Amino acid sequence: MILGLGCIAHDQVLITSALWEDGKGRILRTESRFGGNVRTALAAGAGLGERVEYLATVGADEQWDAALADLAEHGVGTEFTVRAPGVRPVMSTIVVTRDGDRFIAYDDSGLFDTPLPDRALVERALARASVLIVDSSTAPPGSAGVIAMAIERGIPVVLDAEREVPGSTVVEDMIAIADHPILPMNFARHVTGAQQARDIIEALWSGSRSAVVLTDGANGALVRGPGDEQPFEVPAFAVAAVDTVGCGDAFHGAYAVGLARGLALVDRVRLANAAAAVVAATPAGQRRTPTMAAVTALMSP
């Protein structure tokens, strides 16, 4: 079972006819979606055929009913999800340009008051988990402790680390202990102070790592595993990008699937690249969850 720890976001998506350099553009379509890094990663994992569960505290009011219904629709289990009054989802407005690029404006102020489920529930969830996915910047306070508990139990931790939490070192703390940190290239440069990809991976590497992965969009990923003297590239799959919202999250979910299935590092990164590409090429209005059939078709020679 793949267990996920992080936020749910309620996204209002504006799909435009313009590129960023145009300065303005007509809205072609609006969509209301549920997102959030871990929610989308878990949905991708379910779409690829794995059992997934969401470990979280969510709100008790009606706005959360639709979010939980969305999880169920996408095959995400809520056995380890509890409800409590006063918990608010992240609210986002996302602008998608003609070439599939996007800008996300979000209000995540509700996360600072969102508690972890109680320790007994966390321990029951970890007892069933084969992989833990954590979104470092949206997981509730105390989540670094959950990562430590998972590692003590031999559960691999796939860490989504893409931005800092203002006034806190929590993201850096999680990067330091996770055994499968996955960072986008630009944030990895910021975290390490290095500029060249190989220097970045060297700065992130330690004897406790099982892998370090740097993602770089259409350029693919640079990875290093135990025993590798040098990092190596895993190319992206060439597709016509329509909407890149959720591509990175699908990458994390598919990578976790690869771990759960015992795939070698290069194979799970290829699976993750393919899942991200499938999402990027999905037209507006269609279900944005990769399936094993779509991923396999893309990966086939």
Stockholm file with secondary structure:
# STOCKHOLM 1.0

chainA/1-301         MILGLGCIAHDQVLITSALWEDGKGRILRTESRFGGNVRTALAAGAGLGERVEYLATVGADEQWDAALADLAEHGVGTEFTVRAPGVRPVMSTIVVTRDGDRFIAYDDSGLFDTPLPDRALVERALARASVLIVDSSTAPPGSAGVIAMAIERGIPVVLDAEREVPGSTVVEDMIAIADHPILPMNFARHVTGAQQARDIIEALWSGSRSAVVLTDGANGALVRGPGDEQPFEVPAFAVAAVDTVGCGDAFHGAYAVGLARGLALVDRVRLANAAAAVVAATPAGQRRTPTMAAVTALMSP
#=GR chainA/1-301 SS CEEEESCCEEEEEEEESSCGGGSCCCEEEEEEEEECHHHHHHHHHHHTTCCEEECEEEESSTHHHHHHHHHHHTTEECTTEEEETTCCCEEEEEEECTTSCEEEEEECGGGGGCCCCCHHHHHHHHHHCSEEEEETTTSCTTHHHHHHHHHHTTCCEEEECCSCCTTCCHHHHHHHHCSEEEEEHHHHHHHHCCCSHHHHHHHHCCTTCSCEEEECGGGCEEEECTTCSSCEEECCCCCCCSCCTTHHHHHHHHHHHHHHTTCCHHHHHHHHHHHHHHHHTCCTTSCCCCCHHHHHHHHCC
#=GC SS_cons         CEEEESCCEEEEEEEESSCGGGSCCCEEEEEEEEECHHHHHHHHHHHTTCCEEECEEEESSTHHHHHHHHHHHTTEECTTEEEETTCCCEEEEEEECTTSCEEEEEECGGGGGCCCCCHHHHHHHHHHCSEEEEETTTSCTTHHHHHHHHHHTTCCEEEECCSCCTTCCHHHHHHHHCSEEEEEHHHHHHHHCCCSHHHHHHHHCCTTCSCEEEECGGGCEEEECTTCSSCEEECCCCCCCSCCTTHHHHHHHHHHHHHHTTCCHHHHHHHHHHHHHHHHTCCTTSCCCCCHHHHHHHHCC
//
